[in-house]
Amino acid sequence: YEGKATVTEKEYDVYQLLYENDNNETLITVIKRNDKLFIIQYTAENKYFDMLLDNVKNMLWSFEILDQV
């Protein structure tokens, strides 16, 4: 699975890649704003991945990328 979204209230471009490997699933999220990139990887066993995914998404969208002052 691969997807792209724009988080408009924070003006970020978000790219996500989800893949499975043996007993694990990994979600790689790339967040871009202006000239800054943040790459975040979430990996969990298949049986726990969906249970924890909402918490991971809440953390992803809770931080802000600040411009240097």
C-alpha positions in Angstrom: 0.0 0.0 0.0 1.3 3.5 -0.8 -0.5 6.8 -0.3 -0.1 10.5 -0.3 -2.1 13.2 1.5 -1.8 16.8 2.4 -2.5 17.7 6.0 -3.9 21.1 5.2 -4.1 22.7 8.7 -0.4 22.2 9.0 0.6 22.4 5.3 2.5 19.1 5.2 2.8 16.7 2.4 2.6 13.1 3.7 3.7 10.0 2.0 3.1 6.5 3.5 4.3 3.1 2.6 2.9 0.0 4.3 4.5 -3.5 3.9 4.6 -6.9 5.5 7.7 -9.0 6.2 7.2 -12.4 7.8 5.4 -11.8 11.0 5.8 -8.0 11.0 4.1 -5.0 9.4 5.9 -1.7 8.9 4.5 1.7 8.2 7.0 4.2 6.8 5.8 7.8 6.9 7.6 10.7 5.2 6.4 14.1 6.2 7.5 17.1 4.1 7.2 20.8 4.7 9.1 23.3 2.6 12.7 22.0 2.6 12.4 19.7 5.7 11.8 15.9 5.6 10.9 13.7 8.5 11.0 9.9 8.1 9.2 7.9 10.8 9.0 4.1 10.9 6.5 2.1 12.9 7.0 -1.7 13.0 5.0 -4.2 15.0 4.1 -7.9 14.9 1.1 -8.5 12.7 -1.2 -9.3 15.7 -0.4 -5.9 17.4 0.0 -3.6 14.4 -3.7 -2.7 14.0 -4.3 -2.5 17.7 -1.6 0.2 18.1 -2.0 2.0 14.8 -4.5 4.6 16.0 -2.0 5.6 18.8 0.8 5.9 16.3 -1.3 8.1 14.0 -2.2 10.3 16.9 1.4 10.8 17.7 2.3 11.5 14.1 -0.3 14.2 13.7 0.4 15.8 17.1 3.8 17.3 16.4 4.6 20.4 14.4 7.5 21.3 12.1 8.5 24.8 13.1 10.4 27.2 10.8 13.7 28.3 12.1 13.6 31.7 13.8 
